Amino acid sequence: MPIDLASGQPGQPIDVGTDPVAIAIAKDGRAAYVANFQDGTVTPITLLTRAVGAPIKVGPLAAGLAIGP
């Protein structure tokens, strides 16, 4: 569930894949990526608009993320 950083209040949940287990935020803060364990996917989210992109197939049991330069 997203948290509004200004108010500290919870926001509306963002639907991603099944069993989300990890999240990584892009260095520029514009996007988040959620690893969905059961689906074997990563879901991209545009943080400003909360738009959810198409899931990216990464293989079975996606359990972690890392973002490089």
C-alpha positions in Angstrom: 0.0 0.0 0.0 1.5 3.4 -0.9 2.1 6.0 1.8 1.6 9.7 1.1 5.0 11.1 2.2 3.6 14.5 3.0 0.8 13.4 5.3 2.1 9.9 6.4 -1.3 8.5 5.5 -1.9 5.3 3.6 -3.2 5.7 0.0 -5.2 3.4 -2.2 -3.6 0.0 -3.0 -2.0 -0.4 -6.4 -2.8 -3.7 -8.1 0.2 -5.6 -9.2 0.8 -9.4 -9.7 0.3 -12.3 -7.4 2.3 -12.4 -4.2 4.4 -9.2 -4.5 7.6 -9.7 -2.4 10.1 -7.0 -3.4 10.2 -3.4 -4.7 12.9 -1.3 -6.2 12.7 2.4 -6.9 14.5 3.9 -9.9 17.3 6.3 -9.0 15.4 9.3 -10.5 12.4 8.4 -8.3 10.0 8.2 -11.3 9.3 4.5 -11.4 9.0 1.5 -9.0 9.3 -2.1 -10.0 7.6 -4.9 -8.0 8.7 -8.5 -8.1 5.7 -10.8 -8.1 6.8 -14.2 -6.7 4.0 -16.5 -7.9 3.6 -14.9 -11.4 7.3 -14.8 -12.2 6.9 -11.2 -13.3 8.0 -7.7 -12.5 5.4 -4.9 -12.6 6.5 -1.4 -13.5 4.7 1.5 -11.9 5.0 5.2 -12.9 5.0 6.8 -9.4 3.7 10.3 -10.4 0.6 8.9 -12.0 0.4 5.5 -10.3 0.0 4.0 -13.7 0.8 0.3 -13.8 2.6 -1.0 -16.9 2.4 -4.4 -18.5 4.0 -7.1 -16.3 7.5 -8.2 -17.5 8.1 -12.0 -17.5 11.3 -12.8 -15.7 11.0 -16.5 -14.9 9.6 -18.6 -12.1 9.5 -17.4 -8.5 10.7 -13.8 -8.9 12.0 -12.9 -5.4 14.2 -9.8 -5.6 15.2 -6.8 -7.6 18.2 -4.6 -8.2 18.5 -1.5 -10.3 21.9 -0.5 -11.8 23.1 2.8 -13.3 
